């Protein structure tokens, strides 16, 4: 309490040089009673005794601790004896030590000499090292304090220190008493606390606590608390908010819970691109990121959602959102770009009374390294980007490496932004975009006051339309802007607007974007001389996209030339002046307004997403005559860069489908047949003659492949599945059945294709499965998966997870198609579909689970997760939440009984724990392997296996254990407890290498047990390490 009152008042002890800011009880240091840290970072190691004389029990024990502590002391650290009374020879020890430091050449009274000699004798009894002896004497101090009750000298001193500076007059005694009671509790629990905690103790009483940024330390801390609380509330209020003002200014903001959880980025890892990694996870795991994204992808929204989530998370780094264009406006050169300017911009919307304190608090957090600078709009700085980057680079070099930085930019800013050395990631499709679209439909219904009696049906009907559109063309979900427009198109439709498939949907979405813009921006489009009409804008979209389709980018001049050709051919506008003005407006509309075809700042125009160029090129087919059209189709068939465009064109234009369905057998006709089958599955209609041609094309292609190499056989199977899944009239079904019977190589293939035919026919007829169809589907579902065990594998070649139980080809397609028919197939088939989902990879099984949930079946697996926690919850539904929530974390927490105190950064970043989990990241791990790994009775094997992996990777077991316990505590305190994605995100920097030479006998025994277990997951990793293989990850 004595130290805390001095710290709150900002007054030093021991001569005024040491101002306390943190206290820890019962530490693991040699001097373990109490450790106090000053505002300068120096430490005071305190041995507390009620009274102390020159004896062994008190003074001798204290000096022994000091001697043990000496080698670990920093230059300015102190060794302190705290006591209420010194006795005997030690009474003058404080004065003796003070004289020795301040005036060593002056003669000392005999009493001081005796006290110093007593100390030296105790030291000599513990060590004969003269360096240690001198270090102990130099660091030794004595605090004689009496703070037991009111009236004691130092109790009353504490009252005087706080009263009038930290708390209001008349409240000093209550403040000291509150602190004393709290420290009594802390001492009994080996707790640690700091200045902010002491202020919190005072705030939780009726005491009036001052808030003054320039006042005493406690008052300044309270001012910071109030400013930061208001700041966090302001940032947190943005969580889940989606603004619709651009496209629908009659709609208020939409609130979508957990919007931040769905944010995803693509990241390079191990030489390949991993899509859809959690942005929350990446920014927590990787301190510094360069977030790239084209216009409209949601970069600013992403940073706002990061700030909102972290503002509401007590353990998170403090978010500092900064608009870089505002910074550029305030600065004139690189040297003007300082942390102070950035924090000033971040604090600009705070209430005036908090602004100055908030700015200082943000700077303080950045200097401590427990903050994240969220730097938005770098590309919008234009020509100033280069010196802004130079200024940021210089500023960051002077700040802690642990300070987080996320800088967002369009591609046009990438070159300058790379100076900062940030890890590049690309903003990907949000995982929650489908949820947002569903919520938007409800939002439209509520806002536009759809009749309450019809509202539920109105929403459900349009939701089904929307889901059908997303299934027909998943690429639409990659573009938040078009996804929003598509949802608004559906909301405005009286009938289903997507019956013609994905191509029509994309075209409608593009058309709607023009119509909505024209409606909401009257006066800027097509209403003044020189402004393009809506149709000219659409034709401009078609011309630009088709020009970019092949090359991916084109110069401004080339794009302008393509638009000019369109205006001349379609609108007979050839004069340079009028055409040039229209071209400029068309380019600006699709770049600056819609962010579809964008200028990256280097003079090149690129599609924001390839899907824009593909639908534009498909729309441009209408401009081709018959002969050029046939040539275009023949060239596109077999070209992987044009397959999507060709499919879209076939949906939009019947002539294209007719060319695909010609009854010829040229080389590569199988590709043409598979493409036509895919088009017919999505939307397009065909005559019975065309369907008959397609049946024979697919059958002939499968037969041609049947006797080829394994790759050819796989292609033949694709043709057979496409044939089985065709939607055919009754007249053609016998022909298909005969062809498939001829093509099947074995009974398993025959059972699966028969089931696929039954499911396809039922879907085509819109009827329930008949008894023979039920029997065929049940037979297919009941086929056992292929199983090979570890003993079948060559151990010197390592293990492959595919060697363990997995599904048959086509098995999961039968399972997915059977879900709508499970009521008639029988309740036992629900469990069988569960089992088949367990044979799928982690990336695949969630689709089956989601379909089961949508069909109304109770699925124990939470489909919104793909983490170890979710897999275990699915694999082991009989376990309680506590037992299945975090088995790997619980195992890691057992690595060490005691663990070091974690810094704020370690508690937030959890680097060692995350590294261990990165070594375990297995996108292909099967549910069967998870069941084996987390089966009852496997706790010891699993824990020892995990510990051995950590040892082989060279990780600090105590730190891993401490961080695992911190994560467990975080999960138990979370509103929605779950293992966070960041534990499975790739590590920031090189992965640690597994090294078998680090293993002891305990670890080798653990790995041998793992390799003989039923879990391929454990076996594979153990096998690799025991063979002394260095691996960067288990994959």
Residue pairs with C-beta under 8 A, 6 or more apart in sequence:
1 147
1 155
1 158
1 176
1 179
1 180
1 183
2 13
2 143
2 145
2 147
2 154
2 157
2 158
3 13
3 20
3 23
3 36
4 20
4 23
4 179
4 183
4 198
5 157
5 158
5 161
5 162
5 176
5 179
6 12
6 13
6 19
6 20
6 158
6 161
7 19
7 20
7 21
7 195
7 198
7 217
7 218
8 161
8 162
8 166
8 195
8 198
8 199
8 216
8 217
8 218
8 221
9 161
9 162
9 165
9 166
9 216
9 217
9 218
10 19
10 216
10 217
10 218
10 220
11 19
11 161
12 18
12 19
13 19
13 20
13 143
14 78
14 80
14 141
14 143
15 98
18 36
18 38
18 42
18 44
18 78
19 38
19 39
19 40
19 217
20 36
20 37
20 38
20 44
21 37
21 38
21 39
21 194
21 195
21 217
22 36
22 37
22 192
22 193
22 194
22 195
23 34
23 35
23 36
23 37
23 183
23 186
23 192
23 193
23 194
24 34
24 35
24 36
24 191
24 192
24 193
24 901
25 33
25 34
25 186
25 187
25 189
25 190
25 191
25 192
26 32
26 33
26 187
26 190
27 34
27 35
27 190
28 898
28 900
29 35
29 45
29 69
29 72
30 45
30 65
30 66
30 68
30 69
30 72
31 45
31 46
31 47
31 62
31 65
31 66
31 68
31 69
31 79
32 65
33 46
33 47
33 48
34 45
34 46
34 47
34 48
34 82
35 43
35 44
35 45
35 46
36 43
36 44
36 46
37 43
37 44
38 44
39 217
40 76
42 74
42 76
42 77
42 78
43 74
43 77
43 78
44 77
44 78
44 80
44 141
45 65
45 66
45 69
45 73
45 77
45 78
45 79
45 80
46 80
46 81
46 82
46 143
47 61
47 62
47 65
47 66
47 80
47 81
47 82
48 82
48 83
49 58
49 59
49 62
49 81
49 82
49 83
50 83
50 84
50 85
51 58
51 83
51 84
51 85
51 86
51 87
52 58
52 59
52 62
52 81
52 83
52 85
52 86
52 87
52 90
53 59
53 86
53 87
53 88
53 89
53 90
54 87
54 88
54 89
54 90
54 118
59 81
59 90
59 118
59 122
60 122
60 125
62 81
63 119
63 122
63 123
63 125
63 126
63 136
64 122
64 126
66 79
66 123
66 136
66 139
66 140
67 123
67 126
67 127
67 132
67 136
69 79
70 79
70 132
70 135
70 136
70 139
71 132
73 79
73 135
73 139
77 139
78 139
78 141
79 136
79 139
79 140
79 141
80 140
80 141
80 142
80 143
81 140
81 141
81 142
81 143
82 142
82 143
82 145
83 142
83 143
83 144
83 145
84 144
84 145
84 146
84 148
85 144
85 146
86 93
86 94
86 142
86 144
89 114
89 115
89 118
90 115
90 118
91 111
91 115
92 109
92 111
92 112
92 114
92 115
93 112
93 115
93 116
93 118
93 119
93 142
94 141
94 142
94 144
95 112
95 115
96 108
96 112
96 113
96 115
96 116
96 119
97 116
97 119
97 137
97 140
97 141
97 142
99 106
99 108
99 112
100 116
100 137
101 138
108 116
119 137
119 140
120 133
120 137
123 132
123 133
123 136
123 137
124 133
127 133
145 154
146 152
146 153
146 154
146 155
147 154
147 155
147 158
147 176
147 180
148 155
149 155
150 156
150 159
150 173
150 177
155 176
158 172
158 176
158 179
159 172
159 173
159 175
159 176
160 172
162 171
162 172
162 175
162 176
162 218
163 169
163 170
163 171
163 172
163 175
164 172
165 210
165 215
165 216
165 218
165 219
166 175
166 202
166 209
166 210
166 215
166 216
166 217
166 218
166 219
166 222
167 174
167 175
167 202
167 207
167 208
167 209
167 210
168 207
168 208
168 210
171 207
171 208
174 205
174 206
174 207
175 202
175 205
175 207
178 201
178 202
178 205
178 207
179 198
179 201
179 202
182 193
182 201
185 191
186 192
186 193
192 901
195 217
195 218
195 221
196 221
196 224
196 225
198 218
199 209
199 218
199 221
199 222
199 225
200 225
202 209
202 218
203 209
203 222
203 225
209 218
209 219
209 222
210 216
210 218
210 219
210 222
211 219
211 222
211 223
211 225
211 226
212 219
212 220
212 222
212 223
213 220
213 223
213 224
213 227
213 356
213 357
213 360
214 220
215 223
220 357
223 357
224 357
224 360
224 361
224 364
226 354
226 357
227 350
227 354
227 357
227 358
227 361
228 318
228 358
228 361
230 350
230 351
230 354
231 311
231 347
231 350
231 354
231 358
232 311
232 312
233 311
234 311
234 349
234 350
235 307
235 308
235 310
235 311
235 319
235 321
236 308
236 311
236 312
237 308
238 304
238 305
238 307
238 308
239 259
239 260
239 305
239 308
239 309
239 312
240 255
240 256
240 257
240 258
240 259
240 260
240 305
240 308
241 253
241 254
241 255
241 259
241 304
242 253
242 254
242 255
242 256
242 259
242 301
242 436
242 440
243 253
244 251
244 252
244 253
244 254
244 440
244 484
247 481
247 484
247 485
247 488
247 513
247 516
247 520
248 488
248 516
249 520
250 447
250 448
251 443
251 444
251 447
252 447
254 436
254 439
254 440
254 443
256 432
256 435
256 436
256 439
258 432
259 305
259 430
259 432
259 436
260 279
260 280
260 305
260 306
260 308
260 309
261 278
261 280
261 431
261 432
262 430
262 431
262 432
262 433
262 435
263 278
263 279
263 280
263 298
263 302
263 305
263 306
263 427
263 430
263 431
263 432
264 275
264 276
264 277
264 278
264 279
264 427
264 428
264 429
264 430
264 431
265 276
265 277
265 278
265 279
265 282
265 291
265 425
265 426
265 427
265 428
266 273
266 274
266 275
266 276
266 277
266 425
266 426
266 428
267 273
267 274
267 277
267 282
267 423
267 425
267 426
267 986
268 274
268 424
269 986
270 986
270 1032
270 1033
270 1035
274 986
275 428
276 428
276 429
276 431
277 425
277 981
277 985
277 986
278 431
278 981
278 982
278 985
279 291
279 302
279 306
279 427
280 306
280 309
280 980
280 981
280 982
281 980
281 981
281 982
281 983
281 984
281 985
282 289
282 425
282 982
282 985
283 289
283 306
283 372
283 404
283 406
284 316
284 908
284 909
284 980
284 982
285 909
285 914
285 982
285 985
285 986
285 987
285 988
286 423
286 985
286 988
287 401
287 402
287 403
287 404
287 405
287 909
287 988
288 404
288 405
288 406
288 420
288 421
288 422
288 423
289 405
289 406
289 407
289 422
289 423
289 424
289 425
290 407
290 409
290 414
290 417
290 418
290 420
290 422
290 423
290 424
290 425
291 299
291 302
291 303
291 406
291 407
291 408
291 409
291 425
291 426
291 427
292 408
292 409
292 410
292 411
292 414
292 424
292 425
292 426
292 427
293 299
293 302
293 408
293 409
293 410
293 426
293 427
294 410
294 411
294 595
294 598
294 606
294 608
294 609
295 410
295 591
295 592
295 595
295 598
295 608
296 479
296 480
296 481
296 594
296 595
296 608
297 427
297 480
297 595
297 608
298 427
298 430
298 480
299 376
299 408
299 409
299 427
300 376
300 377
300 408
302 408
302 427
303 321
303 374
303 376
303 406
303 408
304 321
306 319
306 372
306 374
306 406
307 319
307 321
307 374
309 316
310 316
310 317
310 318
310 319
310 372
311 319
315 904
315 907
315 908
315 970
316 908
317 365
317 370
317 371
317 372
317 404
317 905
317 908
318 362
318 365
318 370
318 371
318 372
319 371
319 372
319 374
320 342
320 343
320 346
320 362
320 365
320 366
320 371
320 372
320 373
320 374
321 346
321 374
321 376
322 342
322 345
322 346
322 373
322 374
322 375
322 376
323 345
323 376
323 377
324 375
324 376
324 377
324 378
324 380
324 381
324 388
324 407
325 377
325 380
325 381
326 345
326 348
327 337
327 341
327 342
327 345
327 388
328 381
328 384
328 388
330 336
330 341
330 344
330 345
331 337
331 341
331 388
331 391
333 387
333 391
334 387
334 388
334 390
334 391
334 394
335 391
335 394
336 391
337 387
337 388
337 390
337 391
337 392
337 394
337 395
338 391
338 395
339 363
339 366
339 367
339 395
339 399
340 359
340 363
342 373
342 375
342 395
343 359
343 362
343 363
343 366
344 359
346 359
346 362
347 354
347 355
347 358
347 359
347 362
348 355
350 358
362 371
365 371
366 373
366 399
366 403
367 399
367 400
368 400
368 904
369 399
369 400
369 401
369 402
369 403
369 905
370 402
370 904
370 905
370 908
371 403
371 404
372 403
372 404
372 405
372 406
373 403
373 404
373 405
373 406
374 406
375 392
375 405
375 406
375 407
375 408
376 408
377 408
377 409
378 385
378 388
378 389
378 407
378 408
378 409
378 413
378 416
378 417
379 385
379 409
379 410
379 411
379 412
379 413
379 601
381 388
381 413
385 413
385 416
385 417
386 416
388 416
389 416
389 417
389 419
389 420
390 419
392 407
392 420
393 419
393 420
393 421
396 403
396 405
396 420
402 905
402 909
405 420
405 422
407 417
407 420
407 422
408 427
409 417
410 598
410 600
410 601
411 598
411 600
411 601
411 606
412 599
412 600
412 601
412 602
413 601
414 424
418 424
423 988
428 478
429 477
429 478
429 479
429 480
430 436
430 480
433 477
433 480
433 483
434 467
434 470
434 477
436 483
436 484
437 466
437 470
437 483
437 484
437 486
437 487
438 463
438 466
440 484
440 487
440 488
440 491
441 459
441 462
441 463
441 466
441 487
441 490
441 491
442 459
444 450
444 488
444 491
445 455
445 458
445 459
445 491
446 455
450 458
450 459
462 490
462 491
462 493
465 490
465 493
465 496
465 497
465 498
466 486
466 487
466 490
468 496
468 498
469 476
469 486
469 490
469 498
469 502
469 505
470 476
470 477
472 498
472 501
472 502
472 505
472 682
472 683
473 501
473 502
473 503
473 505
473 506
473 682
475 502
475 609
475 611
476 482
476 483
476 486
476 502
476 505
476 506
476 509
476 611
477 483
478 609
478 611
479 608
479 609
479 611
479 612
481 513
481 594
481 595
482 506
482 509
482 510
482 513
485 509
485 512
485 513
485 516
486 505
486 508
486 509
486 512
488 512
488 516
489 497
489 508
489 509
489 512
490 497
490 498
497 505
497 508
498 504
498 505
499 683
500 651
500 683
501 651
501 682
501 683
501 684
502 648
502 651
502 682
502 683
503 615
503 618
503 647
503 648
503 649
503 651
503 652
503 683
504 651
504 652
504 683
506 611
506 615
506 648
507 615
507 619
507 652
510 538
510 541
510 615
511 538
513 594
514 525
514 534
514 537
514 538
514 541
515 534
517 525
517 589
517 593
517 594
518 525
518 526
518 534
524 531
525 531
525 532
525 533
525 534
525 537
525 589
526 532
526 533
526 534
526 536
526 537
530 578
530 581
530 582
530 585
531 585
532 540
532 582
532 585
532 586
532 589
536 567
536 571
536 582
536 586
537 586
537 589
537 590
539 566
539 567
539 570
539 571
540 563
540 566
540 586
540 587
540 589
540 590
541 590
541 596
541 597
541 612
541 616
541 619
542 566
542 616
542 619
542 620
543 562
543 563
543 565
543 566
543 616
543 620
544 559
544 562
544 563
544 586
544 587
544 590
544 597
544 605
544 616
545 597
545 607
545 612
545 613
545 614
545 615
545 616
545 617
545 619
545 620
546 562
546 613
546 616
546 617
546 619
546 620
547 554
547 558
547 559
547 562
548 554
548 559
548 597
548 605
548 606
548 607
548 613
548 616
549 613
549 614
549 616
549 617
549 642
549 645
550 641
552 606
552 607
552 610
552 613
553 604
553 605
553 606
554 562
554 604
554 605
555 603
555 604
555 605
556 587
556 599
556 603
556 604
556 605
559 587
559 597
559 605
560 583
560 587
563 582
563 583
563 586
563 587
564 579
564 583
567 573
567 574
567 579
567 582
567 583
568 574
568 579
569 623
570 623
573 579
573 582
587 597
587 599
587 605
590 596
590 597
591 597
591 598
591 599
591 605
595 608
596 607
596 608
596 612
597 605
597 606
597 607
597 608
597 612
598 605
598 606
598 607
598 608
599 605
600 606
607 613
610 644
611 644
614 644
614 645
614 648
615 648
617 645
617 649
618 645
618 646
618 648
618 649
618 651
618 652
618 653
619 652
621 629
621 632
621 649
621 652
621 653
621 656
622 652
622 653
624 632
626 655
629 655
629 656
629 659
630 659
633 646
633 649
633 656
633 659
633 660
634 659
635 642
636 642
636 643
636 645
636 646
637 646
637 660
637 668
637 671
637 672
637 675
638 668
638 671
638 672
643 675
646 656
646 675
647 675
647 678
647 679
647 682
649 656
650 656
650 657
650 660
650 675
650 676
650 679
650 684
651 657
651 679
651 682
651 683
651 684
654 684
657 676
657 679
657 684
657 686
657 690
658 690
660 672
660 675
660 676
660 679
661 676
661 686
661 690
661 693
661 694
661 697
662 693
663 693
663 696
663 697
665 700
669 697
669 700
669 701
670 697
670 698
670 701
670 704
670 705
670 715
670 719
672 697
673 694
673 697
673 698
673 701
673 719
673 722
674 698
674 701
674 718
674 719
674 722
676 694
676 697
677 694
677 698
677 722
677 723
677 725
677 726
678 722
680 686
680 691
680 694
680 726
680 727
681 725
681 726
681 727
686 694
688 729
688 731
688 732
691 726
691 728
691 729
691 732
692 732
692 735
694 726
695 723
695 726
695 728
695 732
695 735
695 736
695 739
696 735
696 739
698 719
698 720
698 722
698 723
698 726
698 739
699 719
699 723
699 736
699 739
699 740
699 742
699 743
701 715
701 716
701 719
702 716
702 717
702 719
702 720
702 723
702 739
702 743
703 716
703 742
703 743
704 716
705 712
705 713
705 715
705 716
705 719
706 712
706 713
706 716
706 743
706 745
708 715
708 716
716 743
717 749
717 809
717 810
720 740
720 743
720 744
720 749
720 753
721 753
721 756
721 810
721 813
723 736
723 739
723 740
724 736
724 740
724 753
724 756
724 757
724 760
725 756
725 760
725 813
726 736
726 760
727 760
727 763
727 764
728 736
728 760
728 761
728 764
729 764
733 757
733 761
736 757
737 757
740 750
740 753
740 754
740 757
741 750
744 750
744 753
748 783
748 808
749 810
751 776
751 779
751 780
751 783
752 780
752 783
752 808
752 809
752 810
752 811
752 814
753 810
754 776
754 779
754 780
755 776
755 777
755 779
755 780
755 781
755 814
755 818
756 780
756 810
756 813
756 814
756 817
757 776
758 769
758 772
758 773
758 776
758 777
759 769
759 773
759 777
759 814
759 817
759 818
759 821
760 817
761 773
762 768
762 769
762 770
762 773
762 821
763 817
768 821
768 824
769 777
769 821
769 824
769 825
774 821
774 824
774 825
777 814
777 818
777 821
777 825
778 825
778 826
778 829
780 811
780 814
781 814
781 815
781 818
781 825
781 829
781 832
781 833
781 836
782 832
783 808
783 811
785 805
785 806
785 807
785 808
785 811
785 836
785 839
786 805
786 806
786 807
786 808
787 804
787 805
788 803
788 804
788 805
789 803
789 804
790 799
790 803
790 1011
790 1016
790 1019
792 803
793 799
793 800
793 803
795 1023
795 1027
796 1027
798 1020
798 1023
798 1024
798 1027
798 1029
799 1016
799 1019
799 1020
799 1023
799 1024
800 1020
801 922
801 924
801 925
801 926
801 929
801 1016
801 1017
801 1020
802 924
803 1016
804 926
804 928
804 929
804 1016
805 839
805 926
805 928
806 839
806 926
807 836
807 839
807 840
811 836
811 839
812 836
812 839
812 840
812 844
812 848
815 832
815 833
815 836
815 837
815 848
816 847
816 848
816 851
818 825
818 829
818 833
819 833
819 848
819 851
819 852
819 855
820 855
822 829
822 830
822 833
822 855
822 857
830 852
830 857
833 848
833 852
834 852
834 859
836 848
837 845
837 848
837 849
837 852
837 861
837 874
837 927
838 845
838 874
838 875
838 926
838 927
838 928
838 931
839 926
839 927
839 928
840 848
840 926
840 927
841 923
841 924
841 925
841 926
842 866
842 871
842 922
842 923
842 924
842 925
842 926
843 866
843 923
843 924
845 861
845 874
845 927
846 861
846 863
846 866
849 859
849 861
849 863
849 874
850 863
852 859
853 859
853 863
859 874
860 873
860 874
860 877
861 870
861 871
861 873
861 874
861 877
862 870
862 873
862 874
864 870
865 978
867 978
867 979
867 980
867 981
867 983
867 984
868 887
868 888
868 920
868 930
868 979
868 983
868 984
869 884
869 885
869 886
869 978
869 979
870 978
871 925
871 927
871 930
872 879
872 884
872 887
872 930
872 934
873 884
873 885
874 927
875 927
875 928
875 930
875 931
875 934
876 884
876 930
876 931
876 934
876 935
881 977
884 934
885 971
885 977
885 978
885 979
886 967
886 968
886 971
886 979
887 934
887 939
887 942
888 917
888 920
888 942
888 946
889 964
889 967
889 968
889 971
889 979
890 964
890 968
891 939
891 942
891 943
891 946
891 947
892 913
892 916
892 946
892 950
892 960
892 961
892 963
892 964
893 961
893 964
893 965
893 968
894 943
894 947
894 961
895 947
895 950
895 957
895 958
895 960
895 961
895 964
896 957
896 958
896 960
896 961
896 962
898 958
899 958
899 959
899 961
899 962
899 965
900 958
900 959
900 962
901 962
902 962
902 963
902 966
906 959
906 962
906 963
907 963
907 966
910 963
910 966
910 967
910 982
910 983
911 963
912 955
912 956
912 959
912 960
912 963
913 959
913 960
913 963
913 964
913 967
913 983
914 982
914 983
914 985
914 987
915 953
915 955
915 987
915 991
915 992
916 946
916 949
916 950
916 953
916 955
916 960
917 983
917 984
918 984
918 985
918 986
918 987
918 991
918 1033
919 949
919 953
919 991
919 992
919 994
919 1021
919 1033
919 1034
920 946
920 949
920 984
920 1021
920 1034
921 984
921 986
921 1033
921 1034
921 1035
922 1017
922 1034
922 1035
923 1035
924 1035
925 1017
926 1016
929 1015
929 1016
929 1017
930 1017
932 938
932 1013
932 1014
932 1015
932 1016
932 1017
932 1018
933 942
933 1013
933 1015
933 1017
933 1018
934 942
935 1014
938 1013
938 1015
941 1006
941 1009
941 1010
941 1013
941 1018
942 1018
944 1002
944 1005
944 1006
944 1009
944 1010
945 1006
945 1007
945 1009
945 1010
945 1018
945 1021
945 1022
947 957
947 1003
947 1006
948 999
948 1002
948 1003
948 1004
948 1006
948 1007
948 1010
948 1022
948 1025
949 994
949 1021
949 1025
950 957
950 960
951 957
951 998
951 999
951 1000
951 1003
952 994
952 995
952 996
952 998
952 999
952 1003
952 1025
953 992
953 993
953 994
953 995
954 992
954 993
954 995
954 998
955 992
967 979
967 980
967 983
971 977
971 978
971 979
971 980
986 1033
991 1032
991 1033
993 1030
993 1031
993 1032
994 1024
994 1025
994 1029
994 1030
994 1031
995 1030
996 1025
996 1026
996 1027
996 1028
997 1028
999 1007
999 1025
1004 1026
1007 1022
1007 1025
1007 1026
1008 1022
1008 1026
1010 1018
1010 1019
1010 1021
1010 1022
1011 1018
1011 1019
1011 1022
1011 1023
1011 1026
1012 1019
1013 1019
1017 1034
1020 1034
1021 1034
1024 1031
1024 1034
1025 1031
